Amino acid sequence: MKGIIVKSRITGKNDIIKVAIPNGVATAALTISRNDEVTWGIAAMTMPEGKSLSWNGGRMNVGDSISLQFTDVNEPSQPLSPEFVADCMKKTSMEGDDAKEWDFKLEHYHRLKAFLEAENVI
């Protein structure tokens, strides 16, 4: 399926994700607000259900970068689930291990490893 490879370097951290969604819409956005705050985000919506998905995003500072490449994607990176986003927003401590959080961290590790290998760093 058609998709986007997103390579980002935000606050010195490199990341790479593959964004694609069958029977849906994917969007990459960069916003500069009136107070010079810059934010970015990668999101999608399934059709006809209208379920929203998001991958990466947040604030950007001078020197940060994002590159987009339109390509065929065999398997997209796993989006952040609404439950995971809600958990990140909570300031309370969690008891025990959260399987969804560890699954996300493992997926993030594999994306970073692939990015470093593609850039011949490792």
All heavy atoms as an XYZ file, in Angstrom:
941
protein
N       0.841     -1.181      0.000
C       0.000      0.000      0.000
C       0.882      1.238      0.000
O       2.032      1.191      0.423
C      -0.951     -0.032      1.194
C      -0.319      0.282      2.550
S      -1.428      0.010      3.932
C      -0.779     -1.567      4.476
N       0.350      2.330     -0.480
C       1.107      3.582     -0.512
C       1.197      4.143      0.896
O       0.274      4.011      1.698
C       0.425      4.598     -1.426
C       0.314      4.143     -2.862
C       1.681      3.933     -3.471
C       1.540      3.486     -4.913
N       2.716      2.828     -5.415
N       2.332      4.761      1.199
C       2.518      5.299      2.537
C       3.640      6.310      2.582
O       4.168      6.733      1.554
N       4.018      6.689      3.790
C       5.034      7.697      4.025
C       6.037      7.153      5.035
O       5.649      6.633      6.081
C       4.415      8.986      4.603
C       3.294      9.504      3.714
C       5.475     10.056      4.806
C       2.444     10.566      4.394
N       7.318      7.299      4.716
C       8.357      7.029      5.711
C       8.722      8.377      6.310
O       9.038      9.327      5.576
C       9.588      6.356      5.092
C       9.203      4.951      4.601
C      10.729      6.284      6.109
C      10.336      4.211      3.919
N       8.638      8.476      7.625
C       8.912      9.726      8.330
C      10.185      9.539      9.154
O      10.230      8.718     10.057
C       7.743     10.114      9.263
C       8.022     11.440      9.950
C       6.425     10.148      8.501
N      11.219     10.315      8.810
C      12.456     10.330      9.584
C      12.482     11.647     10.344
O      12.294     12.707      9.757
C      13.682     10.225      8.678
C      13.799      8.889      7.967
C      15.035      8.846      7.106
C      15.127      7.527      6.374
N      16.329      7.462      5.509
N      12.703     11.564     11.646
C      12.713     12.783     12.445
C      13.941     12.821     13.344
O      14.454     11.789     13.769
C      11.443     12.876     13.301
O      11.367     11.794     14.207
N      14.385     14.039     13.576
C      15.445     14.307     14.559
C      14.926     15.466     15.394
O      14.991     16.624     14.995
C      16.764     14.656     13.900
C      17.861     14.916     14.917
C      19.230     15.029     14.243
N      20.267     15.360     15.187
C      20.874     14.503     16.008
N      20.530     13.242     15.998
N      21.812     14.913     16.830
N      14.360     15.125     16.550
C      13.744     16.097     17.438
C      14.509     16.082     18.760
O      14.671     15.017     19.363
C      12.250     15.779     17.688
C      11.505     15.586     16.357
C      11.597     16.833     18.556
C      11.427     16.817     15.484
N      14.954     17.237     19.194
C      15.768     17.408     20.406
C      16.893     16.365     20.495
O      17.103     15.742     21.531
C      14.918     17.391     21.694
O      14.222     16.146     21.795
C      13.941     18.541     21.723
N      17.567     16.155     19.350
C      18.716     15.267     19.312
C      18.397     13.785     19.239
O      19.293     12.958     19.252
N      17.132     13.413     19.153
C      16.738     12.003     19.102
C      16.225     11.662     17.710
O      15.335     12.318     17.185
C      15.664     11.708     20.144
C      16.142     11.906     21.563
C      15.052     11.628     22.555
C      15.539     11.931     23.961
N      14.490     11.789     24.945
N      16.788     10.608     17.119
C      16.378     10.151     15.791
C      15.261      9.124     15.910
O      15.262      8.301     16.834
C      17.545      9.513     15.055
C      18.627     10.506     14.719
O      18.340     11.654     14.406
N      19.871     10.075     14.799
N      14.345      9.158     14.955
C      13.267      8.179     14.906
C      12.881      7.972     13.454
O      13.115      8.831     12.600
C      12.057      8.666     15.714
C      11.070      7.548     16.018
O      11.416      6.360     15.824
O       9.956      7.854     16.448
N      12.314      6.825     13.164
C      11.791      6.537     11.840
C      10.508      5.730     12.003
O      10.447      4.813     12.832
C      12.825      5.786     10.970
C      12.302      5.617      9.557
C      13.210      4.471     11.592
C      13.360      5.128      8.576
N       9.485      6.116     11.255
C       8.224      5.376     11.277
C       7.716      5.227      9.858
O       8.056      6.025      8.977
C       7.143      6.045     12.158
C       6.858      7.468     11.697
C       7.516      5.989     13.611
C       5.677      8.103     12.393
N       6.910      4.192      9.646
C       6.246      3.966      8.368
C       4.753      4.156      8.596
O       4.161      3.493      9.447
C       6.519      2.550      7.870
C       7.972      2.294      7.560
C       8.178      0.859      7.138
C       9.646      0.566      6.920
N       9.865     -0.835      6.583
N       4.176      5.073      7.842
C       2.769      5.417      8.008
C       1.998      4.978      6.771
O       2.353      5.360      5.654
C       2.598      6.938      8.222
C       1.132      7.299      8.330
C       3.372      7.396      9.440
N       0.992      4.171      6.965
C       0.101      3.756      5.886
C      -1.153      3.186      6.509
O      -1.108      2.633      7.613
C       0.765      2.709      5.000
N      -2.245      3.345      5.815
C      -3.493      2.804      6.315
C      -4.376      2.416      5.135
O      -4.667      3.248      4.287
C      -4.198      3.787      7.272
C      -5.427      3.160      7.871
C      -4.513      5.086      6.599
C      -5.913      3.862      9.105
N      -4.749      1.141      5.047
C      -5.624      0.744      3.948
C      -7.025      1.307      4.180
O      -7.489      1.382      5.321
C      -5.619     -0.782      4.018
C      -5.256     -1.100      5.426
C      -4.399      0.028      5.914
N      -7.664      1.737      3.118
C      -9.039      2.262      3.212
C      -9.151      3.387      4.233
O     -10.067      3.413      5.038
C     -10.024      1.145      3.558
C      -9.984      0.035      2.537
O      -9.895      0.285      1.351
N     -10.016     -1.194      3.002
N      -8.205      4.289      4.214
C      -8.243      5.406      5.148
C      -7.465      6.587      4.620
O      -7.062      6.623      3.458
N      -7.248      7.546      5.489
C      -6.550      8.778      5.147
C      -5.433      8.995      6.151
O      -5.660      8.910      7.358
C      -7.528      9.983      5.204
C      -6.805     11.271      4.900
C      -8.704      9.772      4.265
N      -4.216      9.269      5.654
C      -3.078      9.579      6.527
C      -2.634     11.014      6.251
O      -2.664     11.471      5.112
C      -1.928      8.607      6.282
N      -2.207     11.708      7.315
C      -1.820     13.111      7.204
C      -0.544     13.377      7.985
O      -0.397     12.911      9.112
C      -2.931     14.024      7.772
O      -4.151     13.737      7.105
C      -2.593     15.474      7.599
N       0.350     14.165      7.370
C       1.539     14.674      8.064
C       1.358     16.185      8.129
O       1.063     16.824      7.121
C       2.800     14.316      7.297
N       1.492     16.761      9.330
C       1.247     18.203      9.483
C       2.359     18.869     10.273
O       2.903     18.309     11.220
C      -0.081     18.424     10.192
N       2.673     20.089      9.868
C       3.621     20.947     10.563
C       2.921     22.283     10.752
O       2.430     22.872      9.789
C       4.894     21.122      9.733
C       5.989     21.989     10.321
C       6.597     21.301     11.537
C       7.056     22.254      9.286
N       2.841     22.754     11.995
C       2.093     23.968     12.297
C       2.984     24.980     13.004
O       3.645     24.645     13.985
C       0.886     23.642     13.213
O       0.102     22.630     12.595
C       0.048     24.871     13.460
N       2.984     26.206     12.485
C       3.664     27.313     13.152
C       2.575     28.242     13.659
O       1.790     28.766     12.876
C       4.608     28.071     12.200
C       5.648     27.115     11.622
C       5.273     29.237     12.924
C       6.516     27.734     10.554
N       2.515     28.419     14.970
C       1.455     29.245     15.552
C       1.879     30.712     15.609
O       3.032     31.049     15.337
C       1.084     28.747     16.946
O       2.182     28.911     17.815
N       0.948     31.553     15.992
C       1.190     32.993     16.047
C       2.293     33.369     17.025
O       2.947     34.386     16.872
C      -0.103     33.707     16.412
C      -1.130     33.584     15.310
C      -2.495     34.002     15.716
N      -2.563     35.401     16.115
C      -3.613     35.939     16.679
N      -4.684     35.213     16.908
N      -3.622     37.206     17.016
N       2.525     32.541     18.034
C       3.582     32.844     19.008
C       4.894     32.123     18.671
O       5.741     31.920     19.529
C       3.124     32.495     20.426
C       2.842     31.011     20.592
O       2.932     30.235     19.646
N       2.487     30.614     21.795
N       5.052     31.730     17.404
C       6.256     31.067     16.886
C       6.492     29.675     17.455
O       7.588     29.138     17.335
C       7.511     31.928     17.090
C       7.514     33.158     16.202
O       6.844     33.122     15.150
O       8.180     34.137     16.557
N       5.485     29.077     18.057
C       5.606     27.694     18.501
C       5.368     26.782     17.297
O       4.435     26.996     16.529
C       4.588     27.385     19.597
C       4.678     25.959     20.104
C       3.699     25.698     21.230
O       4.051     25.990     22.377
O       2.592     25.223     20.940
N       6.231     25.795     17.126
C       6.113     24.865     15.999
C       5.786     23.479     16.543
O       6.457     22.982     17.449
C       7.417     24.823     15.175
C       7.299     23.826     14.041
C       7.751     26.204     14.646
N       4.758     22.867     15.982
C       4.379     21.498     16.348
C       4.223     20.685     15.076
O       3.984     21.222     13.998
C       3.070     21.454     17.157
O       2.028     22.078     16.394
C       3.221     22.154     18.493
N       4.363     19.377     15.221
C       4.186     18.484     14.089
C       3.432     17.253     14.532
O       3.344     16.954     15.731
C       5.529     18.112     13.476
C       6.366     17.183     14.331
C       7.027     17.504     15.481
C       6.611     15.810     14.107
N       7.679     16.412     15.982
C       7.445     15.354     15.148
C       6.222     14.914     13.120
C       7.887     14.034     15.235
C       6.669     13.605     13.209
C       7.491     13.182     14.255
N       2.860     16.539     13.571
C       2.133     15.330     13.915
C       1.871     14.466     12.698
O       1.821     14.951     11.567
N       1.725     13.185     12.941
C       1.407     12.203     11.921
C       0.167     11.468     12.411
O       0.167     10.904     13.506
C       2.555     11.184     11.732
C       3.891     11.883     11.520
C       2.220     10.211     10.615
C       3.993     12.713     10.265
N      -0.902     11.487     11.612
C      -2.155     10.890     12.050
C      -2.875     10.245     10.874
O      -2.515     10.450      9.718
C      -3.042     11.950     12.693
N      -3.897      9.482     11.183
C      -4.704      8.824     10.151
C      -6.117      8.615     10.676
O      -6.359      8.689     11.887
C      -4.089      7.481      9.763
N      -7.010      8.353      9.740
C      -8.391      8.032     10.105
C      -8.836      6.863      9.238
O      -8.623      6.859      8.028
C      -9.318      9.220      9.882
C     -10.765      8.911     10.258
S     -11.844     10.330     10.076
C     -11.293     11.303     11.462
N      -9.414      5.851      9.881
C      -9.929      4.703      9.144
C     -11.271      5.068      8.529
O     -12.011      5.886      9.063
C     -10.097      3.483     10.065
O     -11.044      3.790     11.086
C      -8.780      3.078     10.705
N     -11.564      4.463      7.403
C     -12.848      4.686      6.729
C     -13.556      3.356      6.583
O     -12.909      2.372      6.296
C     -12.624      5.313      5.345
C     -11.963      6.640      5.375
S     -13.046      7.831      6.147
C     -12.102      9.312      5.932
N     -14.817      3.216      6.784
C     -15.781      4.257      7.119
C     -15.983      4.436      8.623
O     -16.795      5.232      9.044
C     -17.058      3.745      6.474
C     -16.966      2.259      6.611
C     -15.479      1.951      6.455
N     -15.207      3.710      9.467
C     -15.420      3.766     10.918
C     -15.141      5.133     11.518
O     -15.725      5.517     12.519
C     -14.552      2.729     11.646
C     -14.746      1.296     11.204
C     -13.846      0.947     10.029
O     -12.976      1.766      9.654
O     -14.013     -0.146      9.471
N     -14.186      5.860     10.948
C     -13.818      7.167     11.486
C     -12.961      7.076     12.734
O     -12.918      7.994     13.546
N     -12.233      5.968     12.896
C     -11.359      5.792     14.059
C     -10.043      6.547     13.820
O      -9.410      6.392     12.791
C     -11.060      4.309     14.278
C     -10.154      4.025     15.447
C      -9.901      2.536     15.581
C      -8.899      2.279     16.688
N      -8.540      0.867     16.791
N      -9.649      7.386     14.766
C      -8.412      8.169     14.641
C      -7.224      7.390     15.179
O      -7.328      6.704     16.190
C      -8.530      9.476     15.423
O      -9.498     10.301     14.847
N      -6.106      7.513     14.473
C      -4.849      6.907     14.889
C      -3.781      7.982     14.835
O      -3.866      8.910     14.029
C      -4.453      5.772     13.940
C      -5.481      4.663     13.726
C      -5.053      3.789     12.563
C      -5.623      3.841     14.987
N      -2.767      7.882     15.685
C      -1.655      8.821     15.598
C      -0.347      8.071     15.818
O      -0.313      7.026     16.454
C      -1.808      9.954     16.613
O      -1.767      9.457     17.921
N       0.709      8.611     15.257
C       2.024      8.019     15.395
C       2.895      8.911     16.255
O       2.935      8.753     17.451
C       2.654      7.762     14.019
C       2.143      6.512     13.370
C       2.714      5.270     13.422
C       0.957      6.366     12.584
N       1.953      4.369     12.729
C       0.866      5.015     12.195
C      -0.044      7.237     12.170
C      -0.154      4.518     11.415
C      -1.078      6.742     11.388
C      -1.118      5.404     11.024
N       3.582      9.833     15.650
C       4.513     10.696     16.370
C       4.036     12.132     16.322
O       3.122     12.467     15.587
C       5.903     10.616     15.738
C       6.821      9.691     16.489
O       6.479      9.179     17.528
N       8.000      9.475     15.955
N       4.721     12.984     17.054
C       4.420     14.399     16.991
C       4.862     15.103     18.253
O       5.346     14.487     19.188
N       4.691     16.410     18.250
C       5.035     17.205     19.411
C       5.637     18.527     18.999
O       5.530     18.954     17.854
N       6.302     19.164     19.935
C       6.929     20.462     19.684
C       8.261     20.288     18.979
O       8.947     19.295     19.160
C       7.165     21.201     20.992
C       5.912     21.700     21.607
C       6.217     22.574     22.783
N       4.973     23.107     23.318
C       4.884     23.787     24.413
N       5.957     24.030     25.120
N       3.728     24.239     24.826
N       8.611     21.315     18.204
C       9.903     21.345     17.522
C      10.651     22.600     17.948
O      10.036     23.607     18.283
C       9.718     21.363     16.007
C       9.137     20.088     15.441
S       9.014     20.160     13.637
C      10.744     20.061     13.177
N      11.967     22.509     17.928
C      12.839     23.636     18.230
C      13.727     23.904     17.021
O      13.858     23.053     16.126
C      13.701     23.332     19.455
C      12.861     23.134     20.689
O      12.097     24.006     21.069
N      12.984     21.966     21.313
N      14.374     25.055     16.998
C      15.305     25.388     15.928
C      16.355     24.288     15.837
O      16.896     23.857     16.850
C      15.956     26.762     16.181
C      17.046     27.041     15.168
C      14.907     27.860     16.160
N      16.606     23.795     14.635
C      17.577     22.725     14.416
C      16.950     21.345     14.300
O      17.589     20.426     13.789
N      15.715     21.168     14.769
C      15.025     19.894     14.616
C      14.662     19.700     13.147
O      14.512     20.673     12.399
C      13.752     19.852     15.463
C      14.038     19.800     16.957
O      15.182     19.514     17.343
O      13.101     20.044     17.734
N      14.506     18.441     12.720
C      14.172     18.196     11.319
C      13.253     16.995     11.162
O      13.262     16.078     11.986
C      15.439     17.985     10.487
O      16.103     16.806     10.912
N      12.490     17.042     10.074
C      11.599     15.947      9.692
C      11.715     15.793      8.185
O      11.722     16.786      7.452
C      10.132     16.263     10.043
C       9.969     16.452     11.533
C       9.214     15.156      9.557
C       8.612     16.975     11.919
N      11.841     14.548      7.706
C      11.812     14.313      6.267
C      10.739     13.273      5.966
O      10.516     12.343      6.752
C      13.174     13.859      5.744
O      13.488     12.568      6.217
N      10.061     13.463      4.849
C       8.985     12.571      4.419
C       9.356     11.960      3.079
O       9.865     12.656      2.202
C       7.673     13.339      4.266
C       7.199     14.150      5.458
C       5.969     14.955      5.074
C       6.909     13.259      6.634
N       9.093     10.665      2.942
C       9.340      9.986      1.668
C       8.105      9.193      1.302
O       7.656      8.327      2.064
C      10.552      9.059      1.780
C      10.838      8.293      0.521
C      11.967      7.290      0.694
O      12.602      7.214      1.737
N      12.200      6.508     -0.331
N       7.532      9.486      0.149
C       6.380      8.751     -0.347
C       6.877      7.439     -0.936
O       7.800      7.418     -1.747
C       5.654      9.588     -1.405
C       4.466      8.897     -2.001
C       3.376      8.563     -1.213
C       4.431      8.588     -3.344
C       2.271      7.931     -1.754
C       3.339      7.960     -3.900
C       2.256      7.628     -3.105
N       6.278      6.323     -0.534
C       6.780      5.016     -0.947
C       5.698      3.951     -0.787
O       4.606      4.223     -0.291
C       8.023      4.642     -0.107
O       8.604      3.457     -0.633
C       7.682      4.437      1.354
N       6.016      2.734     -1.176
C       5.180      1.587     -0.873
C       5.576      1.073      0.498
O       6.761      0.962      0.801
C       5.361      0.474     -1.906
C       4.697      0.796     -3.228
O       3.527      1.229     -3.207
O       5.347      0.622     -4.278
N       4.597      0.783      1.325
C       4.842      0.303      2.687
C       4.192     -1.067      2.830
O       2.988     -1.219      2.613
C       4.252      1.291      3.726
C       4.365      0.721      5.124
C       4.942      2.636      3.631
N       5.011     -2.069      3.166
C       4.479     -3.419      3.376
C       3.765     -3.526      4.714
O       2.696     -4.105      4.810
C       5.586     -4.465      3.303
C       6.165     -4.584      1.916
O       5.484     -4.321      0.929
N       7.418     -4.961      1.829
N       4.404     -2.997      5.745
C       3.840     -3.074      7.090
C       4.109     -1.763      7.813
O       5.255     -1.437      8.107
C       4.455     -4.240      7.862
C       3.826     -4.461      9.213
C       4.392     -5.691      9.912
O       4.818     -6.632      9.233
O       4.408     -5.677     11.151
N       3.059     -0.989      8.114
C       3.276      0.287      8.809
C       3.694      0.070     10.258
O       3.446     -0.986     10.841
C       1.914      0.972      8.734
C       0.930     -0.116      8.494
C       1.659     -1.215      7.798
N       4.344      1.083     10.809
C       4.675      1.064     12.235
C       3.380      1.108     13.031
O       2.393      1.699     12.593
C       5.532      2.276     12.597
O       6.711      2.287     11.845
N       3.400      0.504     14.189
C       2.201      0.495     15.028
C       1.918      1.893     15.551
O       2.791      2.534     16.124
C       2.372     -0.472     16.192
C       1.132     -0.573     17.044
C       1.242     -1.700     18.049
O       2.008     -2.616     17.885
N       0.452     -1.627     19.090
N       0.692      2.385     15.343
C       0.369      3.716     15.874
C       0.233      3.681     17.389
O       0.066      2.619     17.990
C      -0.967      4.048     15.214
C      -1.565      2.721     14.888
C      -0.416      1.789     14.631
N       0.328      4.860     17.982
C       0.048      4.973     19.406
C      -1.441      4.728     19.586
O      -2.252      5.274     18.859
C       0.386      6.379     19.901
C       1.829      6.836     19.755
C       1.945      8.307     20.120
C       2.732      6.001     20.632
N      -1.800      3.921     20.546
C      -3.221      3.677     20.784
C      -3.789      4.804     21.640
O      -3.056      5.435     22.401
C      -3.415      2.340     21.501
O      -2.925      2.417     22.819
N      -5.097      5.065     21.527
C      -5.698      6.086     22.398
C      -5.447      5.793     23.869
O      -5.237      6.698     24.660
C      -7.182      6.015     22.058
C      -7.238      5.429     20.686
C      -6.059      4.493     20.602
N      -5.452      4.506     24.238
C      -5.204      4.146     25.628
C      -3.783      4.515     26.037
O      -3.547      5.005     27.124
C      -5.434      2.639     25.854
C      -6.855      2.182     25.649
C      -7.199      1.925     24.189
O      -6.282      1.828     23.346
O      -8.398      1.846     23.877
N      -2.813      4.290     25.130
C      -1.432      4.611     25.453
C      -1.263      6.121     25.609
O      -0.609      6.584     26.528
C      -0.483      4.085     24.379
C       0.964      4.356     24.698
C       1.652      3.538     25.572
C       1.611      5.443     24.158
C       2.969      3.804     25.895
C       2.929      5.715     24.466
C       3.613      4.888     25.338
N      -1.866      6.895     24.699
C      -1.783      8.347     24.788
C      -2.389      8.821     26.100
O      -1.837      9.661     26.796
C      -2.466      9.019     23.576
C      -2.525     10.523     23.758
C      -1.729      8.662     22.303
N      -3.535      8.268     26.478
C      -4.181      8.646     27.732
C      -3.281      8.305     28.915
O      -3.167      9.088     29.859
C      -5.524      7.942     27.867
N      -2.618      7.155     28.857
C      -1.711      6.762     29.942
C      -0.527      7.728     30.036
O      -0.059      8.037     31.123
C      -1.197      5.341     29.739
C      -2.261      4.291     29.999
O      -3.295      4.627     30.606
O      -2.047      3.138     29.588
N      -0.025      8.191     28.900
C       1.102      9.132     28.906
C       0.704     10.462     29.522
O       1.535     11.155     30.102
C       1.605      9.370     27.488
S       2.485      7.965     26.815
N      -0.557     10.836     29.391
C      -1.012     12.114     29.896
C      -1.214     12.092     31.404
O      -1.220     13.120     32.056
C      -2.321     12.530     29.212
C      -2.194     12.708     27.700
S      -0.960     13.922     27.226
C      -1.811     15.411     27.680
N      -1.381     10.906     31.969
C      -1.583     10.793     33.405
C      -0.273     11.066     34.134
O       0.790     10.643     33.708
C      -2.070      9.397     33.778
C      -3.466      9.100     33.311
C      -3.846      7.691     33.721
C      -5.202      7.315     33.168
N      -5.540      5.927     33.469
N      -0.357     11.734     35.261
C       0.837     12.011     36.062
C       0.946     11.051     37.243
O       1.812     11.205     38.070
C       0.800     13.456     36.572
C       0.829     14.479     35.469
C       2.153     14.449     34.739
C       2.187     15.503     33.646
N       3.359     15.427     32.832
N       0.046     10.083     37.304
C       0.070      9.145     38.416
C       1.065      8.033     38.141
O       1.368      7.719     36.998
C      -1.325      8.531     38.630
O      -1.712      7.864     37.430
C      -2.346      9.599     38.955
N       1.575      7.428     39.190
C       2.500      6.322     39.019
C       1.716      5.041     38.764
O       0.585      4.884     39.199
C       3.375      6.162     40.263
O       2.576      5.847     41.372
N       2.350      4.125     38.017
C       1.707      2.855     37.705
C       2.379      1.761     38.528
O       3.599      1.766     38.684
C       1.839      2.537     36.218
C       1.171      3.551     35.328
S       1.200      3.147     33.561
C       2.666      2.211     33.327
N       1.579      0.841     38.980
C       2.118     -0.301     39.701
C       2.278     -1.453     38.723
O       1.416     -1.701     37.896
C       1.187     -0.714     40.833
C       1.109      0.295     41.956
C       0.227     -0.184     43.091
O      -0.119     -1.369     43.117
O      -0.099      0.637     43.936
N       3.406     -2.140     38.787
C       3.639     -3.285     37.920
C       4.001     -2.868     36.503
O       4.186     -1.706     36.195
N       4.098     -3.875     35.632
C       4.442     -3.633     34.234
C       3.177     -3.485     33.399
O       2.210     -4.210     33.580
C       5.259     -4.804     33.685
C       6.659     -4.849     34.269
O       7.132     -3.797     34.717
O       7.259     -5.929     34.260
N       3.205     -2.534     32.477
C       2.112     -2.321     31.557
C       2.512     -2.925     30.210
O       3.446     -2.438     29.555
C       1.820     -0.824     31.422
C       0.666     -0.531     30.488
O      -0.160     -1.430     30.260
O       0.604      0.605     29.979
N       1.824     -3.969     29.776
C       2.180     -4.678     28.546
C       2.124     -3.772     27.326
O       2.988     -3.848     26.452
C       1.251     -5.882     28.356
N       1.133     -2.890     27.236
C       1.033     -1.984     26.086
C       2.231     -1.036     26.027
O       2.746     -0.745     24.962
C      -0.257     -1.177     26.133
C      -1.477     -1.972     25.751
C      -2.687     -1.078     25.663
C      -3.896     -1.887     25.268
N      -5.067     -1.046     25.079
N       2.661     -0.563     27.186
C       3.809      0.341     27.211
C       5.068     -0.378     26.744
O       5.850      0.160     25.964
C       4.014      0.908     28.614
C       5.152      1.902     28.683
C       5.321      2.533     30.051
O       4.552      2.194     30.970
O       6.228      3.351     30.198
N       5.262     -1.620     27.203
C       6.442     -2.374     26.783
C       6.375     -2.717     25.306
O       7.396     -2.703     24.612
C       6.615     -3.629     27.642
C       7.151     -3.288     28.994
C       6.500     -3.345     30.181
C       8.459     -2.765     29.287
N       7.314     -2.914     31.199
C       8.521     -2.551     30.681
C       9.572     -2.469     28.514
C       9.667     -2.050     31.296
C      10.703     -1.973     29.139
C      10.732     -1.771     30.515
N       5.191     -3.039     24.782
C       5.038     -3.299     23.347
C       5.412     -2.057     22.538
O       6.093     -2.146     21.516
C       3.608     -3.718     23.014
C       3.293     -5.121     23.488
O       4.231     -5.878     23.804
O       2.088     -5.467     23.543
N       4.964     -0.887     23.007
C       5.309      0.357     22.312
C       6.809      0.604     22.349
O       7.426      0.967     21.344
C       4.567      1.543     22.928
C       5.022      2.857     22.364
C       4.615      3.251     21.108
C       5.874      3.675     23.075
C       5.048      4.453     20.574
C       6.320      4.872     22.544
C       5.906      5.262     21.292
N       7.430      0.395     23.509
C       8.871      0.618     23.635
C       9.658     -0.335     22.729
O      10.658      0.067     22.115
C       9.314      0.453     25.086
C       8.886      1.614     25.959
C       9.334      1.421     27.391
C       8.916      2.609     28.240
N       9.357      2.467     29.619
N       9.211     -1.580     22.615
C       9.882     -2.544     21.750
C       9.751     -2.126     20.286
O      10.726     -2.167     19.534
C       9.313     -3.946     21.962
C       9.963     -5.058     21.148
C      11.448     -5.170     21.478
C       9.248     -6.373     21.416
N       8.572     -1.702     19.871
C       8.359     -1.214     18.502
C       9.249      0.006     18.234
O       9.875      0.122     17.178
C       6.890     -0.853     18.288
C       6.591     -0.120     16.996
C       6.789     -0.932     15.731
O       6.803     -2.181     15.809
O       6.933     -0.328     14.664
N       9.332      0.912     19.186
C      10.167      2.110     19.055
C      11.638      1.718     18.913
O      12.355      2.284     18.087
C       9.951      3.018     20.271
C      10.494      4.380     20.105
N      11.564      4.833     20.833
C      10.130      5.398     19.286
C      11.841      6.065     20.470
N      10.990      6.438     19.532
N      12.088      0.758     19.684
C      13.459      0.265     19.595
C      13.757     -0.250     18.184
O      14.783      0.088     17.587
C      13.699     -0.852     20.622
C      14.932     -1.669     20.320
C      16.198     -1.226     20.669
C      14.829     -2.890     19.663
C      17.325     -1.973     20.381
C      15.954     -3.642     19.367
C      17.195     -3.173     19.734
O      18.300     -3.902     19.430
N      12.848     -1.066     17.632
C      13.069     -1.633     16.303
C      13.093     -0.546     15.227
O      13.880     -0.620     14.287
C      12.017     -2.689     15.981
C      12.224     -3.959     16.748
N      13.317     -4.781     16.569
C      11.495     -4.542     17.719
C      13.248     -5.815     17.380
N      12.152     -5.692     18.100
N      12.260      0.487     15.375
C      12.267      1.591     14.419
C      13.597      2.341     14.480
O      14.181      2.673     13.444
C      11.122      2.559     14.687
C       9.767      1.982     14.286
C       8.690      3.002     14.436
N       8.572      3.334     15.852
C       7.798      4.270     16.345
N       7.084      5.024     15.559
N       7.730      4.496     17.630
N      14.075      2.630     15.697
C      15.347      3.338     15.842
C      16.512      2.505     15.316
O      17.404      3.026     14.643
C      15.586      3.715     17.306
C      14.706      4.829     17.844
C      14.926      4.981     19.341
C      14.972      6.136     17.135
N      16.492      1.200     15.598
C      17.549      0.316     15.111
C      17.563      0.311     13.591
O      18.633      0.418     12.969
C      17.340     -1.096     15.658
C      18.424     -2.060     15.214
C      18.186     -3.453     15.757
C      19.251     -4.393     15.211
N      18.888     -5.784     15.375
N      16.393      0.217     12.968
C      16.315      0.222     11.503
C      16.823      1.544     10.937
O      17.523      1.559      9.920
C      14.872     -0.034     11.065
N      16.504      2.635     11.610
C      16.983      3.957     11.160
C      18.490      4.020     11.216
O      19.147      4.452     10.259
C      16.368      5.050     12.052
C      16.880      6.416     11.744
C      16.366      7.140     10.685
C      17.879      6.990     12.514
C      16.832      8.411     10.399
C      18.350      8.259     12.235
C      17.836      8.975     11.172
N      19.084      3.573     12.309
C      20.539      3.603     12.462
C      21.226      2.688     11.454
O      22.281      3.025     10.907
C      20.939      3.245     13.888
C      20.517      4.262     14.959
C      20.803      3.699     16.350
C      21.212      5.587     14.758
N      20.624      1.537     11.175
C      21.183      0.632     10.175
C      21.080      1.246      8.783
O      22.030      1.161      7.983
C      20.473     -0.722     10.226
C      20.845     -1.527     11.457
C      20.008     -2.790     11.630
O      18.933     -2.902     11.003
O      20.428     -3.656     12.407
N      19.942      1.883      8.471
C      19.770      2.518      7.151
C      20.746      3.664      6.945
O      21.184      3.917      5.825
C      18.323      3.020      7.003
N      21.120      4.340      8.018
C      22.058      5.457      7.938
C      23.512      4.992      8.103
O      24.419      5.813      8.190
C      21.714      6.498      9.013
C      20.359      7.138      8.844
C      20.229      7.990      7.591
O      21.232      8.629      7.184
O      19.147      7.993      7.015
N      23.721      3.649      8.150
C      25.039      3.036      8.320
C      25.765      3.512      9.570
O      26.984      3.645      9.597
C      25.915      3.288      7.092
C      25.372      2.589      5.865
O      24.908      1.465      5.952
N      25.378      3.282      4.748
N      24.996      3.759     10.636
C      25.589      4.125     11.927
C      25.957      2.861     12.691
O      26.988      2.804     13.360
C      24.629      5.005     12.754
C      25.171      5.270     14.132
C      24.358      6.309     12.006
N      25.125      1.836     12.558
C      25.428      0.538     13.179
C      25.338     -0.560     12.138
O      24.786     -0.400     11.100
C      24.491      0.204     14.367
C      23.041      0.165     13.926
C      24.685      1.192     15.488
C      22.109     -0.378     14.990
